[in-house]
Amino acid sequence: MMILNPDADQEQQAEITARVRTLVEESGGTVDDVAEWGRRRIAYPVRKHADGVYFIVTAQASSEVVDEVSRVLSINTDVVLRAMAFRLTEAELEHVKANGVPLPVDDRPSEERQRGGRGGRGGPGGGRGGRRDRDR
């Protein structure tokens, strides 16, 4: 999974996905699917970006290739905000091959989705950094 800078132009985003595909295929691996989920809100800001463009690349490759892809993506900090590799089970891989990557599911209540946040203030104490009643 890659979260790309939403301010990067589509050419740069396409270049990154092509680079990942090339790295996997040149090493003898296969790329089964590349899905763009589009621009979505990130759970927390990354390098002052509240949202990013999500790409899910489903590939079969050795752990050395995954390490090399991760290394290359970590170098491209102007375009790549975050990248993370996941290992799929055989059943999940077969499902992706047959149907493609499923779309993301937003199971938050509709009022929370409209607010765009997680709600609340972070637990007891209102998230203000300490207990105010201690000195009283």
Order of alpha helices (4+ residues) and beta strands (2+ residues): beta-alpha-beta-beta-alpha-beta-alpha-alpha
